[in-house]
Amino acid sequence: MTAKKIKTVEADRAQYINYQKKAEEFYMAMLQAEKSGHWNAVGLNAVHCAISMADALLVKFAGIRSISNDHMVVVEVIKQNLDVRDMQNKLNSLLHVLAKKSLIEYDSVPFSKNDASDIAKQAERFYLWVRGELLR
């Protein structure tokens, strides 16, 4: 069985900084929302922070980004295009965050303080790790 082709587009590697800046804004908004007790906003900003950092990582080191409607496939794009030997636990953090996207956006059940704390922790792990990688 062959692997399904994931939709990507080429990207100018220098543009990674734009995705990193977006991620930083989402990260800061996530922290502010957490201080304010806006748990749904924590969750959604965590998701967008993680997606933007994944884009920054792929753009800088592979010159591509995913354009799939399914945000979960970005993990597979990273695995296919980057040396992932030492990043499985970081990719697990990314998966954890992305898995909550639909729940936060579309479910009628509000995000709780515990949910927000958990997703913020996972998003922060991924954000800080990618930020360090981008400095290489």
Buried (B, 14 or more C-beta within 10 A) or exposed (E): EEEEEBEBEEBEBEBBEBBBEBBBBBBEBBBEBBEEEBBBBBBBBBBBBBBBBBBBBBBBBBBBBBEBEEBEBBBBBBEBBBEEEEBEEBBBBBBBBBBBBEBBEEEEEEBEEEBBEBBBEBBBBBBEBBBEBBEE
